Amino acid sequence: MGMHHNFGAAVVFTVDNFDKETIFRLDKFYDNIYEIKEKIVELKESSKVNVKFESSDENSYLEIKNIFNGQGEFIKINPNESQKLFEGLNKYSILLPGDHLVRIFYKGNYYYNIYSVNPRHVNELQLQFIRDYINSRIDGISYNLNTFAQINRIKKNIIKSNYLNVIKTYKENFIILVKLLDEIIKSPLTELEKAYMKGQNVKKQDIKTIRFSGRRNGGERLEIKKIPTLNSRENKILKAMLLNLYMELRDLEVFLNELKETKGDFNDYDFLIKDLRWMKNLLSKYINFFIDVDSTSKVIPLKSILMNSKYGKVYRLYRKLIDYKNYYQPNFKTTDLLYEYFVLLVVLDIIQKLGFNLEESDYKKLLSNKLNDEIPSGMGAIFTKGNLRLEVWYEKELYSLYQEALKNGSGFYTHASNKLPDIRIDFYKDNKYIKSYIIEVKYRRFGYLWSDIENNETMIQIKNYKTTVQYISKDLERPIFPIEKVIIIYPGQLDMDVLVEKEFGNYLFLQLKPKDASTIIGYDELTKILKQLINEPLT
């Protein structure tokens, strides 16, 4: 039976959107994820969502995981309990755009469905273009924790990735597994099996005892006895779990060796491979203990396993590790961070197209690295063209006091609370500082950026950059206000494709987002703006 309707369990999503609640009820489940044909629940990115699991089976539970996520654990919810789903600092967010697995364990079986999260401000295709663009500049930067994408040619979108975090998870749980296996070895579950022994008082006979009794057995008769043996159903399944884990570790080792060859010399590979071999050797010890146990290919959650404290814990740990590897694709960063990277890389790309050469700097080193997890705050990119030098800083923190700025050589400081502009471009001519511009990236619609009626949070922030940031150096008699203009770049909104470019004095708002794989809305306008800003110091 493929589909199951209303059989005593449901997942209820309550979305709080500006104090207006919307409820989605998911009570249709499938035997496996491949049978799912439609999306019943679709949520918006960055929503405040509360999820509740309703069930008549007290032993059931709900698990939720991002199908496109190779990291983090399942969020587990017990019957008639609820949990809030927020992004926040959770890097394994189940509110990231994409499909998310809903798996319930109900009366001894697993059932599945999915819910989807749609991005705000851009559509799914545009979000994919953003990822493609930033990955084309810095390989793999859109993924978290050094994920490495390798497309499976048979099943598109199935990606072997996140090996670092998978290995980390195996290591964290392996000590627990070893302790459990040590306890099992001391008192394993056994099964009584027939054994034939020589004896005088034979009360029970079968074909074998009759055949081998009497003269053919030296005048003695065989007696049937039942003795405990390791060859129980529970140990057969335990052995299958250990063999499966061993093969997973072996595949990870092969994968790492391939990466080492393709990505070049990287010391971390050797340490990781050493860890994998250590885990494999330990598993071999326990597999050898059960060497005489018959093998089976199926890992079935028998009631006798689930009810046993040691075997049950091993099974649940096994499922956690196997599930961890089964459903993942690259774990993408939050969309607002991806958009921030996208804008930064577009700016750097435009500067180079305007004839500037990239010099030795943090950014150039980042481009040559084999594995990149993030664009670090404080990263600088230095460009030169003739006697002009541009320094582009990503999230470079401003000092609070002029003494600190003067002592540390940066020169920039502010008394305001906003000390981390997204992008700052400093202009130098003949090695002499001229002026600066700030580009602030906001992943939101224009209505939340500017108001003609009152100062909102964003307006206060960008005005502070213009009116409170100061620059001091030994060559200056007194500090100056260096920020010539603040440019606010945002993606706009889905229901308004027309480019929105507005200028309010020293504050310029520009919409920037991909239109298709080769066209970026606002690219030409941003090029024109940067060209004008670059040429101004020369006049």
C-alpha positions as CSV (number, residue, x, y, z in Angstrom):
1,M,0.0,0.0,0.0
2,G,1.6,3.2,-1.1
3,M,-0.4,6.0,0.5
4,H,-1.8,6.3,4.0
5,H,-4.7,8.7,4.9
6,N,-5.7,9.8,8.4
7,F,-4.4,6.8,10.3
8,G,-4.0,8.4,13.7
9,A,-1.1,10.8,13.1
10,A,-0.7,14.3,11.7
11,V,1.9,17.1,11.5
12,V,0.4,20.5,12.1
13,F,2.4,23.6,11.0
14,T,1.3,27.0,12.5
15,V,2.8,30.0,10.7
16,D,2.9,33.3,12.6
17,N,3.0,36.2,10.0
18,F,2.6,39.6,11.7
19,D,0.3,38.1,14.3
20,K,-1.8,36.4,11.7
21,E,-1.8,32.6,12.1
22,T,-2.0,30.2,9.1
23,I,-2.4,26.5,9.8
24,F,-1.3,23.7,7.5
25,R,-2.2,20.1,8.4
26,L,-0.2,17.2,7.0
27,D,-1.9,13.9,7.5
28,K,-1.1,12.1,4.2
29,F,2.0,9.9,4.3
30,Y,3.8,7.4,2.1
31,D,5.9,4.2,2.4
32,N,8.9,5.9,0.9
33,I,9.9,9.3,-0.4
34,Y,9.9,8.3,-4.0
35,E,6.1,7.9,-4.0
36,I,5.5,11.5,-3.0
37,K,3.8,13.3,-6.0
38,E,2.6,16.6,-4.6
39,K,3.5,19.3,-2.1
40,I,0.8,19.8,0.4
41,V,2.6,22.3,2.7
42,E,4.6,25.2,1.3
43,L,6.1,27.8,3.6
44,K,7.9,31.1,3.1
45,E,11.5,31.5,4.0
46,S,12.2,33.3,7.3
47,S,8.7,32.5,8.6
48,K,8.0,31.9,12.2
49,V,6.8,28.3,12.3
50,N,5.6,26.1,15.1
51,V,5.2,22.4,14.3
52,K,3.2,20.0,16.4
53,F,3.0,16.2,16.1
54,E,-0.4,14.6,16.8
55,S,-0.4,10.9,17.3
56,S,-2.5,8.2,19.0
57,D,0.6,5.9,19.3
58,E,2.6,6.9,22.4
59,N,5.7,5.1,21.0
60,S,5.6,7.1,17.7
61,Y,7.7,10.2,16.9
62,L,8.3,12.8,14.2
63,E,11.6,13.6,12.6
64,I,12.2,16.6,10.3
65,K,15.3,17.1,8.2
66,N,16.3,19.3,5.2
67,I,16.6,16.9,2.3
68,F,19.3,19.2,0.8
69,N,21.2,19.2,4.0
70,G,24.3,17.1,4.8
71,Q,24.6,18.4,8.3
72,G,22.9,18.6,11.6
73,E,20.6,16.1,13.2
74,F,17.0,15.3,12.7
75,I,14.7,17.5,14.7
76,K,12.8,15.0,16.7
77,I,9.3,15.6,18.2
78,N,7.4,13.2,20.5
79,P,3.6,12.6,20.3
80,N,1.5,15.7,21.1
81,E,4.5,17.9,21.6
82,S,5.4,21.0,19.5
83,Q,8.6,22.8,18.6
84,K,9.4,26.2,17.1
85,L,11.4,26.2,13.8
86,F,13.6,29.3,13.6
87,E,16.6,30.0,11.5
88,G,18.5,32.2,13.9
89,L,22.0,30.8,14.6
90,N,21.0,27.4,13.4
91,K,23.2,26.6,10.4
92,Y,21.3,23.4,9.8
93,S,18.0,25.3,9.4
94,I,14.9,23.4,8.3
95,L,13.5,26.7,7.1
96,L,16.0,27.2,4.3
97,P,14.6,27.2,0.8
98,G,14.1,23.6,-0.5
99,D,12.3,20.4,0.3
100,H,12.3,19.1,3.8
101,L,11.8,15.5,4.9
102,V,9.0,14.7,7.3
103,R,9.4,11.2,8.6
104,I,7.1,9.6,11.3
105,F,7.6,6.4,13.1
106,Y,4.1,5.0,13.7
107,K,3.3,1.5,15.1
108,G,6.6,0.0,14.1
109,N,6.9,1.5,10.6
110,Y,8.3,4.7,9.0
111,Y,6.2,6.9,6.8
112,Y,7.2,9.9,4.8
113,N,6.2,13.2,3.3
114,I,7.8,16.6,2.6
115,Y,7.1,20.2,3.0
116,S,8.7,23.0,0.9
117,V,10.2,26.4,1.8
118,N,10.1,29.0,-0.9
119,P,12.7,31.9,-1.0
120,R,11.6,35.5,-0.4
121,H,12.5,38.3,-2.8
122,V,13.9,35.9,-5.5
123,N,12.4,32.8,-7.0
124,E,14.0,29.3,-6.9
125,L,15.6,29.6,-10.3
126,Q,17.2,33.0,-9.4
127,L,18.4,31.6,-6.1
128,Q,20.1,28.8,-8.0
129,F,21.7,31.4,-10.4
130,I,23.1,33.2,-7.3
131,R,24.6,29.9,-6.0
132,D,26.0,29.1,-9.4
133,Y,27.5,32.6,-9.7
134,I,29.3,32.6,-6.4
135,N,30.5,29.0,-6.8
136,S,31.9,29.9,-10.3
137,R,34.1,32.6,-8.5
138,I,35.0,30.6,-5.4
139,D,34.5,26.9,-5.7
140,G,32.0,25.5,-3.3
141,I,31.6,28.7,-1.2
142,S,27.8,28.5,-1.2
143,Y,28.0,25.3,0.9
144,N,28.6,25.1,4.6
145,L,31.5,23.4,6.2
146,N,33.7,22.6,3.2
147,T,31.1,20.6,1.3
148,F,32.3,19.2,-2.0
149,A,29.7,18.6,-4.7
150,Q,30.0,15.6,-7.0
151,I,26.9,15.0,-9.2
152,N,25.7,11.4,-9.6
153,R,25.1,10.9,-13.3
154,I,22.3,8.4,-12.8
155,K,20.2,10.4,-10.3
156,K,20.6,14.2,-10.9
157,N,20.8,16.3,-7.8
158,I,22.0,13.4,-5.6
159,I,25.3,14.7,-4.4
160,K,28.1,13.1,-2.4
161,S,29.2,16.0,-0.2
162,N,29.9,17.2,3.3
163,Y,32.5,14.5,3.9
164,L,34.1,16.6,6.7
165,N,30.9,16.9,8.7
166,V,29.9,13.3,8.1
167,I,33.2,12.1,9.4
168,K,32.9,14.5,12.3
169,T,29.5,13.0,13.2
170,Y,30.9,9.5,12.9
171,K,33.7,10.3,15.3
172,E,31.4,12.0,17.8
173,N,29.2,9.0,18.0
174,F,31.8,6.3,17.6
175,I,33.0,6.3,21.2
176,I,29.3,5.8,22.3
177,L,29.0,2.9,19.8
178,V,32.2,1.3,21.1
179,K,31.0,1.4,24.7
180,L,27.7,-0.1,23.8
181,L,29.4,-2.9,21.8
182,D,31.7,-3.7,24.7
183,E,28.7,-4.1,27.0
184,I,27.0,-6.3,24.4
185,I,30.0,-8.6,24.1
186,K,30.0,-9.2,27.8
187,S,26.4,-10.5,27.8
188,P,25.1,-10.9,24.2
189,L,21.6,-12.1,23.4
190,T,21.7,-15.8,22.6
191,E,19.5,-18.4,21.1
192,L,19.1,-22.0,22.0
193,E,20.2,-24.4,19.3
194,K,20.1,-28.2,19.0
195,A,23.3,-30.0,19.8
196,Y,23.9,-33.8,19.6
197,M,25.9,-35.4,22.4
198,K,26.6,-38.9,23.5
199,G,24.3,-40.0,26.3
200,Q,22.6,-43.0,28.0
201,N,19.2,-41.7,29.1
202,V,17.8,-40.6,25.7
203,K,14.2,-39.5,26.0
204,K,13.8,-37.4,22.8
205,Q,14.9,-38.6,19.4
206,D,14.8,-37.3,15.8
207,I,16.0,-38.7,12.4
208,K,19.6,-37.8,13.2
209,T,19.7,-39.5,16.6
210,I,18.1,-42.6,15.2
211,R,20.4,-42.7,12.2
212,F,23.7,-42.3,14.2
213,S,22.7,-44.4,17.2
214,G,23.6,-47.9,18.1
215,R,26.4,-49.7,16.4
216,R,27.3,-46.9,14.0
217,N,28.1,-44.8,17.0
218,G,30.2,-47.3,18.9
219,G,27.2,-48.7,20.8
220,E,26.3,-45.3,22.3
221,R,23.2,-43.3,21.5
222,L,23.1,-39.6,20.7
223,E,21.2,-37.3,23.0
224,I,19.6,-34.0,21.9
225,K,20.5,-31.0,24.0
226,K,19.8,-27.3,23.5
227,I,22.7,-25.0,24.1
228,P,23.0,-21.1,23.9
229,T,24.5,-19.8,20.7
230,L,25.4,-16.3,19.3
231,N,23.5,-17.1,16.1
232,S,20.4,-15.3,17.2
233,R,18.2,-13.1,15.0
234,E,19.3,-10.1,17.0
235,N,23.0,-10.8,16.5
236,K,22.5,-11.4,12.8
237,I,21.0,-7.9,12.5
238,L,23.7,-6.4,14.7
239,K,26.4,-8.0,12.5
240,A,24.6,-6.5,9.4
241,M,24.6,-3.1,11.1
242,L,28.4,-3.3,11.8
243,L,29.2,-4.5,8.3
244,N,27.1,-1.6,6.8
245,L,28.9,1.0,8.9
246,Y,32.2,-0.6,7.9
247,M,31.3,-0.2,4.3
248,E,30.3,3.4,4.8
249,L,33.6,4.2,6.4
250,R,35.4,2.4,3.5
251,D,33.5,4.5,1.0
252,L,34.4,7.7,2.8
253,E,38.1,6.7,2.8
254,V,37.9,6.1,-1.0
255,F,36.2,9.4,-1.5
256,L,38.8,11.2,0.6
257,N,41.6,9.6,-1.4
258,E,40.0,10.8,-4.6
259,L,39.6,14.3,-3.3
260,K,43.3,14.3,-2.2
261,E,44.3,13.5,-5.8
262,T,42.0,16.0,-7.4
263,K,42.3,18.9,-4.9
264,G,46.0,18.7,-4.2
265,D,48.0,18.4,-1.1
266,F,46.0,19.2,2.0
267,N,47.1,18.0,5.5
268,D,43.6,17.6,6.8
269,Y,43.0,14.7,4.4
270,D,45.7,12.6,6.0
271,F,44.3,13.2,9.5
272,L,40.8,12.4,8.4
273,I,41.9,9.2,6.6
274,K,43.8,8.2,9.8
275,D,40.6,8.7,11.8
276,L,38.6,6.6,9.3
277,R,41.1,3.7,9.5
278,W,41.0,3.8,13.3
279,M,37.3,3.5,13.2
280,K,37.4,0.7,10.6
281,N,39.9,-1.3,12.7
282,L,37.8,-1.0,15.8
283,L,34.7,-2.2,13.9
284,S,36.7,-5.1,12.5
285,K,37.3,-6.3,16.1
286,Y,33.5,-6.5,16.8
287,I,32.7,-8.0,13.4
288,N,35.2,-10.8,14.2
289,F,33.5,-11.5,17.5
290,F,30.3,-12.3,15.5
291,I,32.2,-14.1,12.7
292,D,30.3,-17.4,13.2
293,V,27.0,-15.6,13.2
294,D,25.0,-16.0,9.9
295,S,24.9,-12.9,7.7
296,T,21.8,-11.1,6.7
297,S,21.4,-8.1,4.3
298,K,18.3,-6.7,6.0
299,V,18.4,-4.5,9.1
300,I,15.0,-5.0,10.7
301,P,14.0,-3.1,13.9
302,L,12.8,-6.2,15.7
303,K,10.8,-5.6,18.9
304,S,13.4,-7.6,20.8
305,I,16.0,-5.2,19.6
306,L,14.1,-2.0,20.3
307,M,13.1,-3.2,23.8
308,N,16.7,-4.2,24.7
309,S,18.5,-1.2,26.2
310,K,21.9,-2.0,24.6
311,Y,20.8,-3.4,21.3
312,G,18.1,-0.7,21.0
313,K,20.7,2.1,21.5
314,V,23.0,0.6,18.9
315,Y,20.2,0.4,16.4
316,R,19.1,4.0,17.0
317,L,22.7,5.1,16.7
318,Y,23.1,3.1,13.5
319,R,20.0,4.7,12.0
320,K,21.2,8.1,12.9
321,L,24.5,7.6,11.1
322,I,23.0,5.9,8.1
323,D,20.2,8.5,7.8
324,Y,22.8,11.2,8.1
325,K,24.4,10.1,4.9
326,N,21.4,9.1,2.9
327,Y,19.3,12.2,2.3
328,Y,21.9,14.9,1.8
329,Q,22.9,17.2,-0.8
330,P,25.0,20.3,-0.2
331,N,23.9,22.2,2.9
332,F,23.4,25.7,1.6
333,K,24.0,28.8,3.6
334,T,21.1,31.1,4.5
335,T,19.8,33.1,1.5
336,D,20.6,36.5,3.0
337,L,24.3,35.4,3.3
338,L,24.4,34.0,-0.2
339,Y,23.0,37.2,-1.5
340,E,25.7,39.2,0.4
341,Y,28.4,37.0,-1.1
342,F,26.8,37.5,-4.6
343,V,26.8,41.3,-4.4
344,L,30.4,41.3,-3.1
345,L,31.7,39.1,-5.9
346,V,29.7,41.1,-8.5
347,V,31.4,44.3,-7.2
348,L,34.9,42.7,-7.4
349,D,34.1,41.3,-10.8
350,I,33.1,44.8,-12.1
351,I,36.3,46.4,-10.7
352,Q,38.5,43.9,-12.6
353,K,36.4,44.4,-15.8
354,L,37.1,48.2,-15.4
355,G,40.8,47.4,-16.0
356,F,42.1,47.0,-12.4
357,N,44.6,44.2,-11.6
358,L,44.1,42.1,-8.5
359,E,47.2,42.3,-6.3
360,E,48.4,40.1,-3.4
361,S,45.7,40.2,-0.8
362,D,43.3,38.2,1.3
363,Y,41.0,37.8,-1.7
364,K,43.7,36.5,-4.0
365,K,44.7,33.9,-1.4
366,L,41.1,32.9,-1.0
367,L,40.8,32.2,-4.7
368,S,43.9,29.9,-4.6
369,N,42.6,27.9,-1.5
370,K,41.5,24.3,-2.2
371,L,38.6,24.4,0.3
372,N,36.7,27.5,1.3
373,D,33.9,27.4,3.9
374,E,33.3,31.2,4.0
375,I,34.4,34.6,3.0
376,P,35.8,35.7,6.3
377,S,34.9,39.1,7.9
378,G,37.7,41.6,7.4
379,M,38.8,40.1,4.1
380,G,40.5,42.7,1.8
381,A,41.0,42.8,-1.9
382,I,43.6,45.2,-3.4
383,F,43.4,46.4,-7.0
384,T,45.7,48.7,-8.9
385,K,45.5,50.6,-12.2
386,G,48.3,53.0,-12.9
387,N,48.7,55.3,-9.9
388,L,45.3,54.4,-8.5
389,R,44.7,51.8,-5.8
390,L,41.4,50.5,-4.6
391,E,41.1,48.6,-1.4
392,V,37.8,46.7,-1.0
393,W,36.9,45.4,2.5
394,Y,34.3,42.9,3.4
395,E,32.8,43.4,6.9
396,K,35.8,45.3,8.1
397,E,35.1,46.4,11.6
398,L,35.4,50.1,12.4
399,Y,37.2,51.2,15.6
400,S,35.4,53.0,18.4
401,L,38.2,55.4,19.3
402,Y,40.4,57.5,17.1
403,Q,43.4,56.4,19.2
404,E,42.8,52.8,18.2
405,A,42.3,53.7,14.6
406,L,45.6,55.7,14.5
407,K,47.6,53.1,16.4
408,N,46.4,50.1,14.3
409,G,46.9,51.9,11.0
410,S,43.3,51.5,9.7
411,G,42.3,55.1,10.4
412,F,38.5,54.5,10.4
413,Y,36.4,54.8,13.5
414,T,32.9,55.7,14.7
415,H,31.1,56.3,17.9
416,A,27.9,54.8,16.5
417,S,26.8,51.2,17.1
418,N,26.9,50.3,13.4
419,K,30.6,49.3,13.0
420,L,30.5,46.6,10.4
421,P,29.6,47.9,6.9
422,D,29.2,45.1,4.4
423,I,31.5,46.5,1.7
424,R,33.8,49.5,2.0
425,I,35.8,50.8,-1.0
426,D,38.8,53.0,-0.2
427,F,40.4,55.1,-2.9
428,Y,44.2,55.9,-3.0
429,K,46.0,58.0,-5.6
430,D,49.8,58.0,-5.6
431,N,49.5,56.0,-2.3
432,K,47.6,58.9,-0.7
433,Y,44.2,58.3,0.7
434,I,41.4,60.1,-1.1
435,K,37.9,59.0,0.0
436,S,35.6,56.0,0.6
437,Y,32.3,54.6,-0.4
438,I,30.1,52.0,1.5
439,I,28.0,49.4,-0.2
440,E,25.4,48.0,2.2
441,V,23.6,44.8,1.2
442,K,20.0,44.2,2.3
443,Y,18.1,41.1,1.5
444,R,14.7,42.7,1.7
445,R,12.2,44.7,-0.3
446,F,12.5,48.5,-0.8
447,G,9.6,49.3,1.6
448,Y,11.7,48.1,4.5
449,L,14.7,50.1,3.5
450,W,13.5,53.7,3.2
451,S,10.6,55.7,4.5
452,D,9.7,59.3,3.7
453,I,7.7,59.5,7.0
454,E,10.1,58.2,9.7
455,N,13.6,56.8,10.2
456,N,13.5,53.1,10.2
457,E,16.4,50.8,11.4
458,T,18.1,50.6,8.0
459,M,17.9,54.4,7.4
460,I,19.5,55.0,10.8
461,Q,22.3,52.6,10.0
462,I,23.2,54.0,6.5
463,K,22.9,57.6,7.8
464,N,25.3,56.8,10.6
465,Y,27.9,55.5,8.0
466,K,27.7,58.9,6.3
467,T,27.6,61.2,9.3
468,T,29.6,59.4,12.1
469,V,32.4,57.4,10.4
470,Q,35.7,59.4,10.5
471,Y,39.2,58.9,9.2
472,I,42.4,60.0,10.8
473,S,46.1,59.6,9.8
474,K,49.4,61.1,10.7
475,D,49.2,63.1,7.4
476,L,46.0,64.9,8.5
477,E,45.7,67.8,10.9
478,R,42.3,66.7,12.0
479,P,39.9,63.8,11.3
480,I,37.7,63.9,8.2
481,F,34.4,62.4,7.3
482,P,35.5,60.1,4.5
483,I,32.3,58.4,3.3
484,E,31.3,60.1,0.0
485,K,28.3,58.0,-0.7
486,V,26.4,55.0,0.6
487,I,25.0,52.5,-1.9
488,I,22.2,50.2,-0.7
489,I,21.8,47.1,-2.9
490,Y,18.8,44.8,-2.5
491,P,17.1,42.1,-4.6
492,G,13.7,43.8,-4.9
493,Q,10.6,41.7,-4.8
494,L,9.0,39.0,-7.0
495,D,6.0,41.0,-8.0
496,M,8.1,44.0,-9.3
497,D,10.6,43.1,-12.0
498,V,11.2,46.7,-13.1
499,L,14.6,47.9,-11.9
500,V,14.2,50.2,-8.9
501,E,17.0,52.8,-8.7
502,K,16.5,55.7,-6.3
503,E,18.8,58.4,-5.1
504,F,18.3,60.5,-2.0
505,G,21.2,62.9,-1.8
506,N,24.2,60.8,-0.7
507,Y,22.2,57.6,-0.5
508,L,21.6,55.5,-3.6
509,F,19.4,52.4,-3.8
510,L,19.9,49.8,-6.5
511,Q,18.2,46.5,-7.2
512,L,20.5,43.7,-8.2
513,K,19.6,40.1,-8.9
514,P,20.0,37.4,-11.6
515,K,17.5,37.5,-14.4
516,D,18.8,34.3,-16.0
517,A,22.0,32.3,-16.1
518,S,23.8,35.0,-18.1
519,T,22.0,38.3,-17.2
520,I,22.0,40.2,-13.9
521,I,19.4,42.9,-13.4
522,G,21.2,46.0,-12.3
523,Y,24.7,44.9,-13.4
524,D,25.1,47.6,-16.1
525,E,23.8,50.3,-13.7
526,L,26.2,49.2,-10.9
527,T,29.1,49.2,-13.4
528,K,28.2,52.8,-14.4
529,I,28.0,53.9,-10.8
530,L,31.4,52.3,-9.8
531,K,33.0,53.7,-12.9
532,Q,31.8,57.1,-12.0
533,L,32.9,56.8,-8.4
534,I,36.4,55.5,-9.4
535,N,36.9,58.4,-11.9
536,E,35.9,61.1,-9.5
537,P,39.1,61.1,-7.4
538,L,41.1,61.6,-10.6
539,T,39.5,64.9,-11.5
